[in-house]
């Protein structure tokens, strides 16, 4: 009986020792905001959209919005559930199915809805049937919005139709925009998700209601940026 107990104890210790150890940020626990705020102070912005994933292979994560008010950072929103690319995070090339990591400025808000959402502070651009985002690395139009009345398949081998239900509302994330490097990746947006467990092809997606909440908070006068990180890399 004693030998059995010793063996069982040793087995449990081995199992515990083999389990991965994660920080609170990696495990989806509370963010160390004191530590986070030190990082945010370095980003030349007074408003940060923070997007956190547990691991680089994660397809789900959390979004927060922080704003600096009277010299102190305050959380305005979050955690908001989001989904990432179908291959997780760490984008390096076109078509890898990953969401980029890093800190980026924001481009225009846009949408297939012709009506600008009430309460928006950022510019909004309606997207019609002739509006495309070009994914063809060899094209001079790569990673840009182009209005074109002809047959897009005759002009580009790959493109996004911006007049799309998932883009009823969206915000451009300025990934690979200055300069545009052919093949590094294109068409990275915040947009509406298909479902809470359905990943994207590299964008950050969330529910329509949450996306509108984020869009209405964005204040262009505060030099807003988005920071996308895995585990402790958010700090």
C-alpha positions as CSV (number, residue, x, y, z in Angstrom):
1,X,0.0,0.0,0.0
2,X,2.8,2.4,0.9
3,X,4.7,1.7,-2.4
4,X,1.4,2.4,-4.3
5,X,1.0,5.8,-2.5
6,X,4.7,6.7,-3.3
7,X,4.3,5.8,-6.9
8,X,1.0,7.8,-7.2
9,X,2.6,10.8,-5.6
10,X,5.6,10.7,-7.9
11,X,3.2,10.4,-10.9
12,X,1.2,13.4,-9.8
13,X,4.5,15.4,-9.3
14,X,5.6,14.5,-12.8
15,X,2.3,15.5,-14.3
16,X,2.3,18.9,-12.5
17,X,5.9,19.5,-13.5
18,X,5.1,18.8,-17.2
19,X,2.2,21.4,-17.3
20,X,3.0,24.7,-19.1
21,X,3.3,27.7,-16.8
22,X,1.6,30.9,-18.0
23,X,1.6,34.4,-16.7
24,X,-1.7,36.1,-15.9
25,X,-1.8,37.8,-19.2
26,X,-1.1,34.5,-21.1
27,X,-3.8,32.7,-19.1
28,X,-6.4,35.3,-19.8
29,X,-6.3,36.6,-16.2
30,X,-6.2,40.2,-15.0
31,X,-3.9,42.5,-16.8
32,X,-1.1,44.1,-14.8
33,X,-2.3,47.6,-15.6
34,X,0.5,49.4,-13.7
35,X,3.0,47.6,-15.8
36,X,0.9,48.1,-19.0
37,X,0.6,51.8,-18.4
38,X,4.4,52.2,-18.5
39,X,4.4,50.7,-21.9
40,X,1.5,52.8,-23.1
41,X,3.4,55.9,-22.1
42,X,6.0,55.0,-24.8
43,X,3.6,54.8,-27.7
44,X,3.1,58.5,-28.5
45,X,-0.7,58.2,-28.1
46,X,-3.4,59.2,-25.7
47,X,-5.7,56.4,-26.7
48,X,-4.8,52.7,-27.2
49,X,-6.8,49.8,-28.4
50,X,-5.2,46.8,-26.7
51,X,-5.7,43.4,-28.2
52,X,-4.4,40.4,-26.1
53,X,-4.1,36.8,-27.0
54,X,-3.1,33.9,-24.8
55,X,-0.7,32.3,-27.3
56,X,0.5,32.8,-30.8
57,X,-1.7,29.9,-31.9
58,X,-4.9,31.4,-30.3
59,X,-7.8,32.2,-32.5
60,X,-9.7,34.1,-29.7
61,X,-8.6,36.9,-27.4
62,X,-9.7,40.1,-25.7
63,X,-9.8,43.8,-26.6
64,X,-9.6,46.8,-24.3
65,X,-9.6,50.5,-24.9
66,X,-7.5,52.8,-22.7
67,X,-7.4,56.6,-22.7
68,X,-5.1,59.0,-21.0
69,X,-7.1,61.5,-19.0
70,X,-5.5,64.2,-16.8
71,X,-2.1,62.4,-17.0
72,X,-3.5,59.0,-16.0
73,X,-4.5,56.0,-18.1
74,X,-8.1,54.9,-17.7
75,X,-9.9,51.8,-19.1
76,X,-12.8,52.9,-21.3
77,X,-13.9,49.5,-22.6
78,X,-13.2,45.8,-22.2
79,X,-12.6,43.0,-22.0
80,X,-14.4,42.6,-25.4
81,X,-14.2,39.0,-27.0
82,X,-12.5,39.0,-30.4
83,X,-11.3,36.4,-32.9
84,X,-8.1,36.3,-34.9
85,X,-6.7,34.7,-38.0
86,X,-7.3,31.0,-38.5
87,X,-3.6,30.3,-38.0
88,X,-3.3,32.6,-34.9
89,X,-1.0,35.6,-34.7
90,X,2.4,36.7,-36.0
91,X,1.7,37.6,-39.6
92,X,4.7,37.7,-41.9
93,X,3.3,37.2,-45.4
94,X,0.3,37.3,-47.7
95,X,-2.1,34.5,-47.2
96,X,-0.6,33.0,-44.0
97,X,-3.9,33.3,-42.2
98,X,-2.4,35.1,-39.2
99,X,-3.1,38.4,-37.5
100,X,-0.2,40.8,-37.2
101,X,1.6,41.6,-33.9
102,X,2.7,45.0,-33.0
103,X,1.5,48.6,-32.7
104,X,-0.2,50.4,-35.6
105,X,-2.1,53.6,-36.4
106,X,-5.7,53.4,-37.6
107,X,-7.0,54.2,-41.0
108,X,-10.5,55.2,-42.0
109,X,-13.7,53.6,-40.8
110,X,-15.8,52.2,-43.6
111,X,-18.7,50.0,-44.3
112,X,-21.2,48.6,-46.8
113,X,-23.8,50.6,-44.8
114,X,-24.2,53.9,-46.7
115,X,-25.3,55.7,-43.5
116,X,-22.5,56.9,-41.1
117,X,-23.1,55.4,-37.6
118,X,-24.3,58.0,-35.1
119,X,-21.7,59.3,-32.7
120,X,-18.7,58.5,-34.8
121,X,-15.7,60.8,-34.4
122,X,-13.4,59.2,-37.1
123,X,-14.0,59.6,-40.8
124,X,-16.4,57.1,-42.4
125,X,-16.3,56.0,-46.0
126,X,-19.2,54.1,-47.5
127,X,-18.2,51.0,-49.6
128,X,-20.1,50.3,-52.8
129,X,-20.2,47.6,-55.3
130,X,-17.2,49.0,-57.2
131,X,-14.9,49.3,-54.1
132,X,-12.1,46.7,-53.6
133,X,-9.1,46.1,-51.4
134,X,-6.3,44.6,-53.5
135,X,-4.4,41.5,-52.3
136,X,-2.3,40.9,-55.4
137,X,1.4,41.4,-54.3
138,X,2.5,42.1,-57.9
139,X,0.0,44.9,-58.4
140,X,0.8,48.5,-58.0
141,X,-2.5,48.7,-56.1
142,X,-1.4,46.2,-53.5
143,X,-2.8,46.8,-50.0
144,X,-4.9,49.7,-51.0
145,X,-8.5,50.6,-51.6
146,X,-9.4,51.0,-55.3
147,X,-12.7,52.0,-56.9
148,X,-13.0,50.2,-60.2
149,X,-16.1,49.8,-62.5
150,X,-14.6,47.0,-64.7
151,X,-14.3,43.3,-64.1
152,X,-11.9,43.0,-61.0
153,X,-10.9,39.5,-62.0
154,X,-9.3,40.8,-65.2
155,X,-7.3,43.4,-63.2
156,X,-6.2,41.5,-60.1
157,X,-5.7,37.8,-59.1
158,X,-6.8,38.5,-55.5
159,X,-8.9,41.2,-54.0
160,X,-11.5,41.9,-51.2
161,X,-15.0,43.1,-52.0
162,X,-15.6,45.9,-49.5
163,X,-19.3,45.8,-50.1
164,X,-19.6,42.7,-47.9
165,X,-21.9,41.8,-44.9
166,X,-18.9,41.3,-42.6
167,X,-17.8,44.8,-43.6
168,X,-21.1,46.4,-42.8
169,X,-18.9,48.4,-40.4
170,X,-15.1,48.1,-40.2
171,X,-11.9,50.1,-39.4
172,X,-8.7,49.9,-41.3
173,X,-5.6,48.9,-39.3
174,X,-2.5,50.4,-40.9
175,X,-0.5,47.3,-41.3
176,X,2.1,47.2,-44.1
177,X,1.1,50.7,-45.3
178,X,4.1,52.9,-45.0
179,X,5.9,51.6,-46.9
180,X,3.8,48.9,-48.6
181,X,6.0,45.8,-48.9
182,X,4.8,43.4,-51.6
183,X,3.8,40.1,-50.1
184,X,4.0,41.1,-46.5
185,X,0.2,41.1,-46.0
186,X,-2.8,43.2,-46.8
187,X,-6.4,44.1,-45.9
188,X,-6.1,44.0,-42.1
189,X,-9.3,45.4,-40.5
190,X,-11.4,45.3,-37.4
191,X,-14.7,44.0,-38.6
192,X,-17.8,42.0,-37.7
193,X,-17.3,38.4,-36.8
194,X,-19.1,35.4,-38.3
195,X,-19.4,33.9,-34.8
196,X,-17.5,33.9,-31.5
197,X,-15.6,30.7,-32.5
198,X,-15.1,31.4,-36.2
199,X,-11.6,32.9,-37.0
200,X,-10.8,35.3,-39.8
201,X,-8.2,35.3,-42.5
202,X,-6.0,37.7,-40.5
203,X,-8.3,40.5,-39.3
204,X,-9.6,41.2,-35.8
205,X,-13.3,40.6,-35.6
206,X,-16.0,41.0,-32.9
207,X,-19.7,41.3,-32.6
208,X,-21.4,44.1,-34.5
209,X,-22.5,45.8,-31.2
210,X,-19.0,45.7,-29.8
211,X,-17.4,46.9,-33.0
212,X,-19.7,49.9,-33.0
213,X,-18.8,50.6,-29.4
214,X,-15.1,50.6,-30.3
215,X,-15.7,52.8,-33.4
216,X,-17.6,55.4,-31.4
217,X,-14.8,55.6,-28.7
218,X,-12.0,56.2,-31.2
219,X,-11.0,59.9,-31.0
220,X,-8.7,61.1,-33.8
221,X,-7.5,64.0,-31.7
222,X,-5.8,61.5,-29.3
223,X,-3.6,59.9,-31.9
224,X,-5.3,56.5,-31.4
225,X,-3.3,53.3,-32.0
226,X,-3.9,49.6,-31.8
227,X,-1.5,47.3,-30.0
228,X,-1.7,43.6,-30.6
229,X,0.3,41.2,-28.4
230,X,0.6,37.7,-27.1
231,X,1.0,37.1,-23.3
232,X,3.6,39.3,-21.7
233,X,4.4,41.0,-25.1
234,X,1.6,43.4,-24.5
235,X,3.7,45.1,-21.9
